[in-house]
Amino acid sequence: MAGPVPRAALGCALALGVLTACSTANDAEGNDYAGDYSRHQPLAVVGYPSTGSLGITQEVVWRIADGDIDGLASLVCDKQGEGIPEKTAQNWVSAFRKGAGGPVTAEFYDEGSYRQTVVLYLHNTGQIKELYVRAVLVDHKEAWLVRMTEADPADATAVEPWIPKTPGELESRVPR
């Protein structure tokens, strides 16, 4: 018969085993994020992102900086047609990879509880890139993804006239 100490040790070992098994997916996701975070320059932020809109924006910048076309295309929120997210990702990597590898400021416009306009300022190249990010349901869980509908390189690099040349000029509000 086991005494109180061996039973307690067995209980702790079982609990630790259950916790470890349950956290494997979270650990892998956390390790991916930590690895990405340590390999890239920090993203400067202006405005009011949600946790989700900030996370997807960082992911987009990291995938562009890494030249990861497939990884970037996998972040699409709406399939617009066959090959469009992949072509958009290719355009974004071709146009913005150099700038995304350096200092980037992301300005988050308006309220971001379920969608948000984000403007990236790529400081080394002076480029500006507008994104639309939003929350969608994936396997009954909320996930933040990005709209990717710029299969034409000219569309991918176009800057809307309302976008200021420097972050903060419009106090993070899209003009109406």
For each residue, the residues with C-beta under 8 A, 3 or more apart:
1:
2: 6 7 10
3: 6 7
4: 7 8
5: 8 9
6: 2 3 9 10
7: 2 3 4 10 11
8: 4 5 11 12
9: 5 6 12 13
10: 2 6 7 13 14
11: 7 8 14 15
12: 8 9 15 16
13: 9 10 16 17
14: 10 11 17 18
15: 11 12 18 19
16: 12 13 19 20
17: 13 14 20 21
18: 14 15 21 22
19: 15 16 22 23
20: 16 17 23 24
21: 17 18 24
22: 18 19 26
23: 19 20 26 27
24: 20 21 27 28
25: 28 29
26: 22 23 29 30
27: 23 24 30 31
28: 24 25 31 32
29: 25 26 32 33
30: 26 27 33 34
31: 27 28 34 35
32: 28 29 35 36
33: 29 30 36 37
34: 30 31 37 38
35: 31 32 38 39
36: 32 33 39 40 58 59 62
37: 33 34 40 58
38: 34 35
39: 35 36 62
40: 36 37 61 62 65
41: 101 102 103 104
42:
43: 54 57 58 61 104 105 106
44: 103 104 105 106 167
45: 49 54 105 106 107 108
46: 105 106 107 108 167 168 172
47: 107 108 109 172
48: 108 111 112 172
49: 45 53 54 57 106 108 112 116 118
50: 53 54 112 113 116 144
51: 54 55
52: 55 56 112 133 135 142 143 144
53: 49 50 56 57 108 112 116 118 133 144
54: 43 45 49 50 51 57 58 106 108
55: 51 52 58 59 144
56: 52 53 59 60 75 133 144 145 146
57: 43 49 53 54 60 61 106 108 118 120 131 133
58: 36 37 43 54 55 61 62
59: 36 55 56 62 63 75
60: 56 57 63 64 72 75 131 133 146
61: 40 43 57 58 64 65 100 104 106 120
62: 36 39 40 58 59 65 66 68 100
63: 59 60 66 68 71 72 75 89 93
64: 60 61 67 68 72 92 93 96 97 100
65: 40 61 62 97 100 101
66: 62 63 71
67: 64 93 97
68: 62 63 64 71 72 93
69: 72 73 86 89 90 93
70: 73 74 86 89
71: 63 66 68 74 75
72: 60 63 64 68 69 75 89 92 93 148
73: 69 70 76 85 86 88 89 148
74: 70 71
75: 56 59 60 63 71 72 145 146 148
76: 73 79 85 88 145 146 147 148
77: 133 134 136 145 146 147 148
78: 147 149
79: 76 84 85
80: 84 85 148 149
81: 84
82:
83: 86 87 151
84: 79 80 81 87 88 148 149 151
85: 73 76 79 80 88 89 148
86: 69 70 73 83 89 90
87: 83 84 90 91 151
88: 73 76 84 85 91 92 148 149 150 151 156
89: 63 69 70 72 73 85 86 92 93 148
90: 69 86 87 93 94
91: 87 88 94 95 150 151 152 153 155 156 157
92: 64 72 88 89 95 96 129 148 150 156
93: 63 64 67 68 69 72 89 90 96 97
94: 90 91 97 153
95: 91 92 127 129 153 156 157
96: 64 92 93 99 100 120 122 125 127 129
97: 64 65 67 93 94 100 101
98: 101 102 124 125
99: 96 102 104 122 123 124 125 126 127
100: 61 62 64 65 96 97 104 120 122
101: 41 65 97 98 124
102: 41 98 99 122 123 124 125
103: 41 44 123 124
104: 41 43 44 61 99 100 120 121 122 123
105: 43 44 45 46 120 121 123 167
106: 43 44 45 46 49 54 57 61 118 119 120 121
107: 45 46 47 118 119 121 167 168 172
108: 45 46 47 48 49 53 54 57 112 116 117 118 172
109: 47 116 117 118 119 170 172 173 174
110: 116 117 172 173 174
111: 48 116
112: 48 49 50 52 53 108 115 116
113: 50 135
114: 134 135
115: 112 132 133 134 135
116: 49 50 53 108 109 110 111 112 132 133 134
117: 108 109 110 130 131 132 174
118: 49 53 57 106 107 108 109 130 131 132 133
119: 106 107 109 128 129 130 131 163 167
120: 57 61 96 100 104 105 106 128 129 130 131
121: 104 105 106 107 127 128 166 167
122: 96 99 100 102 104 125 126 127 128 129
123: 99 102 103 104 105 126
124: 98 99 101 102 103
125: 96 98 99 102 122
126: 99 122 123
127: 95 96 99 121 122 157
128: 119 120 121 122 159 163 165
129: 92 95 96 119 120 122 157
130: 117 118 119 120 159 160 163
131: 57 60 117 118 119 120 146 147
132: 115 116 117 118 146 147
133: 52 53 56 57 60 77 115 116 118 144 145 146 147
134: 77 114 115 116 144 145 147
135: 52 113 114 115 142 143 144
136: 77 142 143 144 145
137: 140 141 142 143
138: 141 142 143
139:
140: 137
141: 137 138
142: 52 135 136 137 138
143: 52 135 136 137 138
144: 50 52 53 55 56 133 134 135 136
145: 56 75 76 77 133 134 136
146: 56 60 75 76 77 131 132 133
147: 76 77 78 131 132 133 134
148: 72 73 75 76 77 80 84 85 88 89 92
149: 78 80 84 88 155
150: 88 91 92 155 156
151: 83 84 87 88 91 155
152: 91 155 156
153: 91 94 95 156 157
154: 157 158
155: 91 149 150 151 152 158
156: 88 91 92 95 150 152 153
157: 91 95 127 129 153 154
158: 154 155
159: 128 130 163
160: 130 163
161:
162: 170 174 175
163: 119 128 130 159 160
164: 167 168 169 170
165: 128 169
166: 121 169
167: 44 46 105 107 119 121 164
168: 46 107 164 171 172
169: 164 165 166
170: 109 162 164 173 174 175
171: 168
172: 46 47 48 107 108 109 110 168
173: 109 110 170
174: 109 110 117 162 170
175: 162 170
176:
